[in-house]
Amino acid sequence: MMLIKNGMVIDPANRIELLADVLVKDGKILKIAKEITEEDAGADCETIDASGCIVAPGLVDVHVHFRDPGFTHKEDIETGARAALKGGFTSVVLMANTKPAVDNAETLAYVIEKGKKTDLKVYTCATVTKGMAGKELTDMDALLAKGAVGFTDDGIPIMDAQLLERAMTKTAALNVPVSLHEEDPSQIADNGINRGKASEHYGIGGSPREAEISLIGRDLEIALRTGAVLNIQHISTKEGVEKVRQAKKKAASTGRNNIHAEATPHHFSLTQEAAIKYGTLAKMNPPLREESDRLAIIEGLRDGTIDIIATDHAPHSREEKARPVTEAPSGIIGLETALALGITNLVSQKLLTVTQLIERMSAAPAQMYRLSAGTLAQGSAADIVIFDANASWVVNDFASKSSNSPFAGQTLQGVVRYTIVNGKVVYHN
């Protein structure tokens, strides 16, 4: 038994927002009430005082790279899990661009089984195409039967529209999400840096906004036509946000809710100025863009156009990020800073309520992937994050194997005090 006392319980999935106690038994939520005494809970009950803190469903990140198998010098499933738990996440969905890619039963089983050995709930996508080559579809039925929760070639856009339509027709029939990386490589001279002020600073061609906008438009049309559950990943342009907004309205007019989009904490926190200031530590695909794009992403989060916040946690070694800007890999780590960036740059600025932030970081991503997560409903798994939204901390000492973050050394608001999985404390600060 576990009794969490005196916390502000916020559970957007069940519209709970009240000062209350939470009682956990056998790893599940037994009761939420204004007062549960230790006598009610029993003598052997572990008690956590959550005074001054928010008690919420454990966070869910549906866009994570743990680099395992194949790139474990950057991260592995164990270190990635520790980083996630430190950040308040209790469930993650891994991307499939490992080596070998998760396009076969053996690699899928390896990832799932290794994930089970951690305290984190580790799910994974499989690839849409074999070898992520964009030529031939994987055996989606078989991979789904073996435990994949969705499909993505994240990292590589699927350029064959007919092949993608076949994929979406299949995922629609299977009723699982397909998550797409939206950047047309034929329009990009140098990836990871916005074409504009940042690319001019480095004297390179950069990545134009049109590379994202064009593919988002194409893929929304296919999703509306097929009824596929589509997740537009890591959106970076105001035009892309507006295309998603209009597509969601079209879907709703036919009674569907199959269009989703995610924003990363770095895209709602930073602009291309950071790529100039921090160099390769702020290089990512799609790149950081302009202030008008950042504000449009925030407005999308406010009105629900963007329903998911996902980190795109992308670890790279110090040596890799030390290369010149055109040679260094794109991506930053994000699991340990995501909640605090949301509190610092959205909640404290009164751009989102804390309830909206939690919903976009727990209930909404869990619902899209149909995970048993993102809720404090009676009988559900006691996956819980307890955090102090008013406390501050300096970003350092990463649990991740990598440290490639432009936020290192910064002071952020919002400290994770406890992460609890199946009623067990797996992280405590």
N, C-alpha and C positions, 0 to 999 in steps of 0.2 A: 504493500500500500504506500501511496505517496499523497501528501496533502500540500497543495500550493496555496498559501494564505495571502490575503490582502493585496492582490494584484488587480490591475485594470484589465479585465478579460475582454479581448477583442477577437471575435470570430465572425468575419464577414460572411462566410458561407451560411451561417445560421442567424445572422443579424443580431449577434450578441455584442453588447458594449456596456459593461457594467463592472463596478468594483465588487469582486466576488472571490470565492475560494473554489479550487478545483480539486476533486478527489479522484485518484487513479487507483485502479485495482487490476492486478493481473495484466499490466501493460496496456490497459484500455481506460478511456474516460468513463468514470462511473457516475459522476454528478458534478454539476456546477450550481452553486447556490451562494446567496449573499453571505451566509456564515455556516461553515462546517467546523465543528469543534474537534479537537484532538481526541476527545472522548468518543465522538461519533466515528472517527476514523479507526480507532483501535490502538492498542499499546505499541504494536510493532510498526507503526506508521512513520515513514520518513517525512519530515516537515521542512518545507522551503518557504522562507519569508520573502514574498515578492513585493513588499511595500515600496512604493515609488516606481514600480516597474510595470511594463505591459506584458501580459501573458497572452500569447497568440499561437495559432497553428504553426508548426515547424515550416520554415520556408522551403519552397520548391523551385529548383532551377532547371529549366528544360533546355538549356543550351550550354553544355560544359564539355571541355576537352581534358581528359585525364591522360592522354598520350600513351595508353597502355592497351595493346602491345605495340612495340616498335620504336617508341621515342621516349623511353623511360628515363633518359638523362634530363628530360624537361619536367616530368611528373609521372607518377604511377598511381594506381588505384588507391593504394594505402595513403600516400601523402595527399592526394586530391581529396580523399574522404576527410582527413584531418582538417584541411583548409575549409571544406564545406561546413563541417560541424562547428568550427570556430566562428564561422560567419552566420550561424543560426539556421543553416539549411539541414533538413532531415531527409530530403529526397532529391535526387538529381537524375536527369536524363542525359546520358553521354552521347556525343556525336560519334559517327562511325568512321571518320577518316584516320584510322590507325594503320599500322603496317604489320600484318595484312589488314586490309579494310574489313569491316564487319559486314561482309557480303556472303558469308558461309556459316554453316551450323557450328563448325569447330571454334572459330574465333568468337562467335556469339556466346557459346557456352563458356569459353575462357573468361570473358568479361563478366558475365553474370555470376559465375562461381567465385571469381576473385572478389567481386563486389559483396557477396554474401559473407565474406570473412571480415568485413569492416563493420563499424557501428552505424554506418550510413546506409540508407536504402538506395541502392544503385540500380537504375534502369538504363537501358540503352536502345538507341535507334539502330536499325540496319541501313545499308545503303540502298538507294533507289536503283542504281545501275551497277553492274558487275565491275569491280575494280575502280569504281567512280570514273569510268571512262566515257560515260554518256552515250554508250552504244547499244547496250543490251540490258533489259530489266533483270533484276534479281528474282529469285523464287520467293515472292512476298508471302505466299501462303505458308510455305515451310518455315521461313524466318519468324513469322508471327507466331506460329505454333510452338516454336522453340524459345519464345520469350521476348522477342523484340516488341517495343511499344509504339513504334512509328518508323518513318523512313525519311532519310535525308542524305544528300551528297554534300552536306555543308562543307564549305571551303572551295568547292568547284561548282559553278552554275551549270545547269542542264540546258544546253543551247538548242537541242533538237526538240522543237515544239511538238511534233507529232509523237515522239517517244514520251515526252512529258505528259501529253494528253492521255496516252495509254496508261501511264503510271497513275495519274490522278483518277482515271476511270476505275482502276484496280483498287486504289486506296479508298475510294468512295464506297465500293462494294464491301470492302473489309471494315469500313467505318473506323479507320485510324488516320492520324494526321500525317501529312507530308510537309516537311519544313524546308524552305528553299533559301539558298544564298543568292541574292539578286544583284549581280554585277556582270555586265556584258564585257568579257575580257577584250573583245575586238575594239572597244572604245577607250581602253586604258593603256597609257604609255608606261607609267610607273605606279604600281598599286600602293595602297596604304597611306597616301598623302593626297589631300584634296587639290584638285586642279583649281588654282586661284592664288591667293596670297601665299599659301604654304608651299605650293609647287614652285612658284616664282622665287621664293626665298632659297630653295635648294637648287634652282636652275634645272628642274626636271619637268616632264610632261604631266605627271600626276594622274589622278583618277577623277574624271568628270562626273557630275551629278547625273547626267543623262544615262550613264552606264547602269545606274540603279533604277532610275525612273522607267526606262524602257522595258526592263524585264519584269518589274512589279506590275506594270500595265498588262503585259502579255499574260502573266501567270494568274492574275486576278480573273481575267476573262475566261481562262481555261477552267478555273475553279468554279466560277459561276455556271459554266456550261455543264460541268460534270457532277457538281454537287460535292466535290472533294473537300475534306477538312484541310484547309491550307493555312500554314503559319508562315507569314512573311518575316524572315529573321532580321535581327539587328538593323532596323530601319534608320536611315541617316538623313533623308531629304524631306523638305516640307512638301514637295510635290508628291513624293511617295506616300506620305501621311494622308494627303488629300485623296489620292487614288484609293487607298484602303477605306477611308471614310465613305466614299461614294459606293464602293463595292459592298460594304457592310449594309448600307441602306438598300441596295438592290437585293441582296440576299434576304434581308428581313422582310422585304415586300413579298417574297415568295415563301415566307415562313421558315427560312433557314437561318442557322447561326454557324455557318461553316467557314467564315473568314476571320482569321486572327492575325495579330501582328505583335512583335516584341520590340522593346527598346532596351538598350544596355545602359547601365549607370554612367558609362563614359560618354555616351552620346547625349544624355540629358545634362551632363555636368560640364563638358568641355567643348571647345571649338578648335578650329585649325590653328589658332594661336598657340595651343598646347603642343602641337606638332613642331612648331618653330622653337618653343621654349625647351621642351623635353626631348626632342629628337626622336630616335627610334623607340623610346619608351612610350611615345604617344602615336606610334604608327600602327594602324589596324585596318582591316578590311570589313566593311566599307570604312573609309576614313572619317575622321572628325571634320565637320563641315563648318558652316557659317552660323553666326548667332541667330539669324532668322530660322535656320533649320532646328537648332537646339530648342528654341521657343515653340516651334511647331510640334516637335516631339513631346514637349511638356503639355501642350494643349491637347494633343492626341491622348496622352495618359489621363488628362483631366476628364475628357468627355467620353472615354472608353473606346475610342477608335483604336488605340494601342492598349490591348487588354492585359499584356504580360510584360513584366520586367525580367530579363534574363541576362546573365553576366557575360556569356561568350568567354568564359574563363579559358584563357589561351596561354599556357606557360611556355616560356622559352628560356634557354640558358643565358647566363650573363655574356658568354663569349659570342653567342649568336646575335644578341642585341647590340654588341659592341661593333658590329660591322657597319660600313657606310650605309646611309639611309636607303639606297637603292638595292642593297644586298641583304640587309637584315630582315628577318621574318616579321610578319605582321601579327599583332595581337598582344593583349595584356592579361594579367591575372585579375580576377574580380570577385571571387567568392568571399574573401575576408572583409572587403570594403563595401559591398553592395548595399546592405541595409543602412549602414552609416551614411553613404552618399545619398540614399533616398531621404533619410531624415534631415541631413544637412542642407541639401539643395532643393528639396521639394517640400517636405513637411514644415521645416522651420521657416521657410520662405512663404508659407501659407499657399502653396501652389497645389498641394494635395493634402488631404487629411491623412492621419496615420492609418485610419481604417482603409482608405483607398490604397495606400501603399501596401499594406498587408494583403489586401485582396489580390493585387496585381503580382505579388510575390509568393502567394500560396494557393488560394482557392482557384483563381483563373487558370494558372498553368496546370494544376492538378486535374481540373475538369477537362481541359483540352486533351490531355493524354490519358484521361480516364484512370488516374491513379487513385489509390486509396490514401489520400493525403489532403492537406489543406483545410481540415475541419476539426473542430473540437466537439462534434456531435457525440451524444451518449452512445457508448459501445464502439466508437472508433478508436484506432490506435492512438495511444498517448504520445504523439509526436508534437513537441511543444518547444517554442522558443520564449525565453524570458529576457527582456532587454530594458535597459534604462535609456529612454529617449532623450534625457536631459544631460547625461554624463558625456564627457569628451575623452578622446584618446588620441595618441599620436600613432600614425600608421608606421609600423616597423615589426620586426621579428615575425615574419610570415611563417605559417605552418606549411604552406606550399613549398615544394622543392625549388621553385623559381621565385624571383622577386621583381619581375618585369612589370612595374607599375609606375605611372606618372604621379600617383598619389602618395608614394613613399615620403615620409617626413612631414606630411600634412596633418593638421589637427582636424578631426571629424567629430561630429556629434552623434551619439547613439552607440551604446556599448552592450554587446551580448553578454548576459550574466550566466545563463544556463541554456544548453541545448539538451533536450530530452528525447530519446527515441524508444518507443515501446515501453514507456514508463521508467526508463533507466537514464540517469544523468551521464551523458557521454562527453560533455564539455562544461566546464565551470570556470568562470572568471570572477 
